[in-house]
Amino acid sequence: MTHKGDFGEYGGTYVPETLIPALNELEKAYQAIAFSDDFQTKFRYYLRHYVGRQTPLYFAERMSAECGLKIYLKREDLNHTGAHKINNSLGQVLLAKQMGKTRIIAETGAGQHGVATATVCALLDMPCVVYMGAEDVERQSLNVYRMKTMGATVVPVESGSRTLVDATSAAIRDWMQTVEHTHYVIGSVVGPHPYPQMVRDFQSVIGEETKAQALEQLGSLPNYLVACVGGGSNAMGLFYPFLEDDVSFIAVEAAGEGESSDRHSLSLAKGTPGVLHGSKSSLLQSSQGHISMAHSVSAGLDYPGVGPELSFLRDEHKLILGSATDDEAISAMKWVARTEGIIPALETAHAFAYLKKQLDLSKGASVIVNCSGRGDKDMGTLMSYEH
């Protein structure tokens, strides 16, 4: 990555002129504040005593026996609020407060980032507005109520596909009008520089812990790291500390109704370079450059793009690309619940679905799956899917 936020041909800053000063301010503040001893002490304090880190690295004995692998789960589902999202929300809201910002906005798909941001804003006494696609509001009503309970304002977005991509666009419009006093907490490794780097760095606590735990529990680094990919924050958080190691990275996307259909979210597998929400990345788009509608049964993977660093890693042949359909994810969600007594989020279930198919995996290999969130929020979807 260059100092301008480029990952090969991807990344960069493609935003209206009104946002350039805010992004420059954010980049300077991030470099000056986020790596200081004072900030890191406070950040690590809250990660440990509020979020509940470190999260366990759990050996999934029954699943391992069934698959002929040594499967370990990085239990991000045990974090406060139920997912990895709070790592980044905590870092960004702490940073915004030190920058003197007085209002927080966020976008959310499955609602976990919205819940995490609303939670940290309640903790740190900051007003919070969360933009959410109207369709996601309907299928994630529990998370909507959780956000409202903690004092956040949830704004349903009715435009376009009524999902995450439209919620992000609405949040950017808000930020353009209120940039002097508002910080936009982007929830994934997407958006203009410095967001992809900043979110990755805050989420890298996942991989840092995993590496130390693997050396202690396995006696070596794992053969494979597996994570679901929408925007890609849980994947980059896990992968990044291992980039210089002899470990294979498996990025599992949502195949929706099938790879051959036009209803999927395969931004890495089927995307082409383009610009969306402030950066250049691999996008689902038409030959004329119009953004295509993405689809997944999981609201958090229902996005037509992916983080620029993941696009770069794909081009560098450092990723094994995997996918799982809606049906496979639903089946895997039940499989993990009945095999290990853990109900994963539908997003995470895509990673488990790939694992169940055992593609590209050597028998007896050690595999760490990022269990990025828990499935409480998806019970309504699961129930309606069965009827």
MARNUKOL-42598 format. One line per 8 residues: number of its first residue (from 1); their letters; for each residue x, z, y of C-alpha. Coordinates in Angstrom, 2 decimals. Each point is the difference from the previous one (the first is absolute). Last residue first. Layout:
<zases>
NUM	A	X Z Y  ... $
</zases>
This chain:
<zases>
387	HEYSMLTG	-41.93 5.76 -22.07  3.62 0.73 -0.87  1.41 -1.26 3.29  -2.40 2.31 1.89  1.45 3.06 -1.71  3.62 -1.07 0.55  -0.64 -0.84 3.64  -1.63 3.39 0.56 $
379	MDKDGRGS	2.82 1.78 -1.81  2.61 -1.71 2.15  0.74 2.78 2.51  0.80 2.45 -2.81  2.53 -2.47 -1.40  3.32 1.54 0.91  2.78 -1.75 1.85  3.46 -1.55 -0.27 $
371	CNVIVSAG	0.70 0.62 -3.67  3.31 -1.79 0.46  0.88 -1.09 -3.50  3.44 0.81 -1.40  1.05 -1.92 -3.10  2.70 0.78 -2.56  0.38 -2.78 -2.55  -0.79 0.56 -3.67 $
363	KSLDLQKK	-1.32 -3.52 -0.42  1.11 -2.29 2.82  -2.61 -0.65 2.69  -0.71 -3.50 1.33  -3.73 0.37 -0.69  -1.10 3.31 -1.46  -3.74 -0.80 0.33  -0.66 3.74 0.41 $
355	LYAFAHAT	2.72 0.18 2.63  -1.70 -2.73 2.01  -3.26 1.94 -0.17  1.87 3.14 1.07  1.22 -1.74 3.14  -3.53 -1.25 0.71  -1.31 3.55 -0.54  2.04 1.07 3.02 $
347	ELAPIIGE	-2.38 -1.87 2.30  -3.02 1.30 -1.91  1.26 3.52 0.64  1.21 1.80 -3.10  -2.06 2.40 -2.13  2.49 2.15 -1.91  -0.93 1.60 -3.33  2.88 -1.80 -1.70 $
339	TRAVWKMA	-1.62 -2.34 -2.54  -3.64 0.15 1.07  0.64 -0.21 3.74  2.82 -2.53 -0.43  -2.23 -2.25 -2.10  -2.99 0.38 2.32  2.00 -1.25 3.00  1.54 -2.67 -2.21 $
331	SIAEDDTA	-3.43 -1.43 -0.82  -0.98 -0.10 3.68  3.33 -1.64 0.84  -0.37 -2.59 -2.77  -3.52 -0.91 1.14  1.11 -0.41 3.61  2.90 -2.17 -1.11  3.61 1.11 -0.35 $
323	SGLILKHE	3.19 -1.51 1.35  3.75 0.05 -0.46  2.92 -1.36 1.97  3.50 1.03 -1.06  1.86 0.57 3.23  3.65 -0.46 0.98  -0.13 -3.79 -0.09  1.31 -0.25 3.59 $
315	DRLFSLEP	-3.23 -1.74 0.96  -1.96 2.94 -1.40  2.19 2.47 1.85  -0.68 -1.86 3.26  -3.76 0.06 -0.53  0.28 3.70 -0.82  1.86 0.53 3.27  -2.69 -1.88 1.91 $
307	GVGPYDLG	-2.79 2.32 -1.21  -2.94 -1.74 -1.64  -2.87 -2.22 1.08  -3.60 -0.92 -0.81  -1.21 3.63 -0.38  -2.41 1.52 -2.56  2.57 2.22 -1.72  -1.26 3.25 1.58 $
299	ASVSHAMS	-3.66 -0.91 -0.53  0.40 -0.15 -3.76  -2.40 -2.47 -1.67  2.25 -2.63 1.51  -0.55 -3.05 2.18  1.93 -1.75 2.74  -1.61 -2.34 2.49  2.30 -2.83 1.04 $
291	IHGQSSQL	1.92 -0.08 3.27  -0.11 -3.46 1.61  3.41 -1.68 -0.01  -1.20 -3.60 -0.42  1.11 -0.02 -3.67  -2.25 3.02 -0.43  1.23 3.55 0.01  0.91 2.95 -2.21 $
283	LSSKSGHL	3.07 1.36 1.71  3.71 0.56 -0.63  1.49 1.54 3.14  0.59 -0.52 3.68  -0.92 2.93 2.21  -2.48 1.09 2.64  -3.29 0.30 -1.81  0.35 -3.24 -1.94 $
275	VGPTGKAL	2.62 -2.75 0.17  0.69 -2.48 -2.79  2.12 -0.66 -3.06  -1.96 -0.98 -3.13  -1.92 2.20 -2.43  -0.72 -0.50 -3.67  2.06 2.62 -1.85  0.88 2.19 2.97 $
267	SLSHRDSS	-3.41 -0.10 1.70  -1.94 0.23 -3.25  -3.14 1.65 1.37  -2.67 -1.76 -2.09  -3.25 -1.93 0.29  0.91 -3.72 0.05  0.06 -0.09 -3.80  2.95 -1.10 -2.15 $
259	EGEGAAEV	1.71 3.39 0.34  -3.16 1.80 -1.12  -3.03 1.84 1.39  2.22 2.36 1.96  3.65 -0.77 -0.80  1.12 3.15 1.84  3.77 0.26 0.29  2.59 1.77 -2.15 $
251	AIFSVDDE	3.56 0.19 1.32  2.52 0.69 -2.79  3.49 1.03 1.12  2.89 -0.11 -2.48  2.78 2.60 0.31  3.77 -0.55 0.18  0.38 1.81 3.31  0.54 -1.21 3.58 $
243	LFPYFLGM	-3.72 -0.28 0.74  -0.80 3.38 -1.60  -0.74 1.99 3.18  -2.35 -2.83 1.09  -2.10 -0.36 -3.15  -2.26 3.07 0.15  -0.86 -0.04 3.69  -0.04 -3.80 -0.12 $
235	ANSGGGVC	-2.66 0.08 -2.74  -2.09 2.75 1.63  0.07 -1.86 3.31  -0.76 -3.47 -1.39  -2.74 -1.67 1.99  -1.92 -0.29 -3.25  2.50 0.63 -2.77  -0.31 2.14 -3.12 $
227	AVLYNPLS	3.20 1.66 -1.12  2.34 -0.16 -3.00  3.66 1.07 -0.18  1.88 -1.20 -3.07  3.14 0.85 -1.99  0.06 3.59 1.24  3.10 1.67 1.46  1.88 2.33 -2.30 $
219	GLQELAQA	-0.17 3.47 -1.57  -3.73 -0.45 -0.44  -1.08 3.31 1.54  2.77 0.74 2.51  1.00 -3.56 0.86  -3.67 -0.96 0.14  -0.85 2.94 2.27  2.74 -0.91 2.49 $
211	KTEEGIVS	-1.08 -3.64 0.08  -3.69 0.88 0.22  0.54 2.36 2.93  1.77 -2.67 2.03  -2.52 -2.61 -1.12  -2.99 1.93 1.29  1.79 1.27 3.13  0.35 -3.68 0.79 $
203	QFDRVMQP	-3.53 0.08 1.46  1.18 1.01 3.48  2.74 -2.65 -0.16  -2.36 -2.73 -1.21  -2.49 0.82 2.77  2.77 -0.25 2.61  1.53 -3.21 -1.35  -3.29 -1.88 -0.24 $
195	YPHPGVVS	-1.17 1.51 3.33  3.04 -0.80 2.19  -0.70 -2.94 0.22  -3.44 -1.59 -0.07  -2.60 0.70 -2.69  0.34 0.79 -3.69  1.64 2.77 -2.03  -3.30 1.87 -0.25 $
187	GIVYHTHE	-2.24 2.42 1.85  0.51 -1.05 3.60  -0.32 3.08 2.22  -0.84 -1.47 3.41  1.16 2.30 2.80  -2.17 0.28 3.10  0.86 1.13 3.57  1.37 -3.15 1.66 $
179	VTQMWDRI	-1.23 -2.35 -2.75  -3.70 0.41 0.71  -1.24 -3.59 0.31  2.49 -1.64 -2.36  -0.42 2.90 -2.43  -3.75 -0.59 -0.27  0.57 -3.69 -0.80  2.61 0.97 -2.62 $
171	AASTADVL	-2.49 2.39 -1.62  -2.62 -2.75 -0.19  2.46 -2.41 -1.67  0.93 2.68 -2.54  -3.66 0.68 -0.81  -0.51 -3.75 -0.48  2.81 -0.24 -2.56  -1.23 3.16 -1.72 $
163	TRSGSEVP	-3.55 -1.18 -0.73  -3.10 -1.33 1.79  0.87 -3.56 -1.16  -0.20 -1.24 3.57  -1.56 2.43 2.49  -2.01 3.15 -0.72  2.69 2.62 0.66  -1.23 3.56 -0.60 $
155	VVTAGMTK	1.55 2.48 2.51  0.80 3.45 -1.41  0.54 2.74 2.58  2.20 2.77 -1.37  -0.97 3.66 0.11  1.14 1.20 -3.41  -3.50 -0.32 -1.42  -0.17 -3.54 1.34 $
147	MRYVNLSQ	3.04 -1.00 -2.05  -1.38 1.65 -3.15  -3.36 -1.70 0.54  1.67 -3.41 0.15  2.02 0.90 -3.09  -3.21 0.68 -1.93  -1.62 -3.20 1.26  2.71 -2.21 -1.50 $
139	REVDEAGM	-2.13 -2.92 -1.23  -2.19 -0.13 3.13  2.75 0.65 2.53  2.10 -2.60 -1.86  -2.69 -2.62 0.61  -0.15 1.00 3.67  3.75 -0.45 0.38  1.66 3.17 1.29 $
131	YVVCPMDL	1.43 0.94 3.37  1.06 3.63 0.36  -0.01 1.87 3.32  1.94 3.28 0.29  0.30 2.70 2.67  3.20 2.07 -0.48  0.11 3.72 -0.80  3.05 -0.04 -2.32 $
123	LACVTATA	-1.81 1.06 -3.18  -3.17 -1.93 0.88  2.13 -3.06 0.75  1.81 0.46 -3.32  -3.29 0.01 -1.89  -1.47 -2.94 1.90  3.16 -1.99 -0.83  -0.18 0.89 -3.69 $
115	VGHQGAGT	-3.73 -0.75 -0.17  0.49 -3.36 1.69  2.92 -0.82 -2.27  -2.12 0.92 -3.03  -3.05 -1.92 1.22  0.18 -2.82 -2.53  0.57 -2.37 2.90  1.21 1.87 3.08 $
107	EAIIRTKG	0.99 -0.72 3.58  1.42 2.61 2.34  -0.29 1.35 3.54  1.65 3.06 1.54  -0.40 1.39 3.51  2.17 2.13 2.31  3.41 -1.69 -0.23  2.85 2.12 1.39 $
99	MQKALLVQ	2.75 -1.57 -2.11  0.36 3.32 -1.88  -3.67 -0.25 -0.94  0.45 -3.60 -1.13  2.92 0.98 -2.26  -1.95 2.81 -1.68  -2.91 -2.43 -0.39  2.30 -2.61 -1.58 $
91	GLSNNIKH	1.71 2.30 -2.48  -3.18 1.71 -1.15  -1.82 -3.31 -0.41  2.90 -1.39 -2.03  0.17 2.77 -2.58  -3.81 0.37 0.08  -0.49 -3.41 -1.58  1.50 0.96 -3.36 $
83	AGTHNLDE	-3.40 1.03 -1.32  -2.46 2.83 -0.64  -0.63 1.63 3.39  2.78 2.57 -0.67  2.39 -1.62 -2.46  -0.84 0.15 -3.71  -0.81 -3.71 -0.20  3.66 -0.65 0.86 $
75	RKLYIKLG	0.73 0.99 -3.61  2.97 -2.18 -0.90  -1.05 -0.83 -3.56  2.50 -0.39 -2.84  -0.33 -2.39 -2.90  2.54 -0.24 -2.81  -1.25 -3.11 -1.77  -1.58 -0.89 -3.35 $
67	CEASMREA	-3.35 -0.52 1.70  -2.12 2.51 -1.96  2.77 2.58 -0.28  0.75 -0.24 3.72  -3.67 0.37 0.92  -0.22 3.12 -2.13  3.13 1.56 1.49  -0.43 -0.79 3.68 $
59	FYLPTQRG	3.18 1.68 1.28  -0.76 1.32 3.50  2.19 -0.35 3.07  -1.49 2.73 2.15  -0.69 -0.19 3.75  2.49 1.65 2.33  -1.96 0.52 2.09  -3.20 1.92 0.70 $
51	VYHRLYYR	-1.27 -1.77 3.14  -0.08 3.23 2.03  2.96 2.10 -1.11  2.40 -2.65 -1.24  -0.84 -3.06 2.06  -0.74 2.24 3.01  3.45 1.57 -0.10  1.65 -3.38 -0.69 $
43	FKTQFDDS	-1.50 -1.46 3.18  0.92 3.06 2.10  3.60 0.04 -1.22  0.21 -3.79 0.31  -1.20 0.11 3.61  2.47 2.71 1.03  2.93 -1.55 -1.88  -0.54 -3.33 1.73 $
35	FAIAQYAK	-0.76 -3.09 -2.09  -3.55 -0.44 1.26  0.82 0.65 3.66  2.48 -2.54 1.36  -0.58 -2.88 -2.43  -3.77 0.48 0.00  -0.13 0.48 3.76  1.92 -3.22 0.63 $
27	ELENLAPI	-2.18 -1.97 -2.41  -3.20 1.49 1.39  0.94 -0.78 3.60  0.86 -3.59 -0.96  -3.31 -0.25 -1.83  -1.89 1.37 3.00  1.81 -2.35 2.41  -0.80 -3.01 -2.25 $
19	LTEPVYTG	-3.71 0.81 -0.34  -1.23 -1.67 3.19  2.03 -3.12 -0.81  -2.30 -0.78 -2.92  1.52 0.48 -3.48  2.27 -1.82 -2.45  2.89 2.42 -0.54  2.33 -0.72 -2.90 $
11	GYEGFDGK	-0.51 0.24 -3.74  0.89 -2.85 -2.35  2.65 -2.73 -0.03  2.58 2.34 -1.49  -1.39 3.47 0.60  -0.10 0.07 3.79  -0.55 3.12 2.04  1.99 -0.98 3.04 $
3	HTM	2.94 2.20 -1.05  0.45 -2.26 -3.00  -1.24 0.79 -3.51 $
</zases>
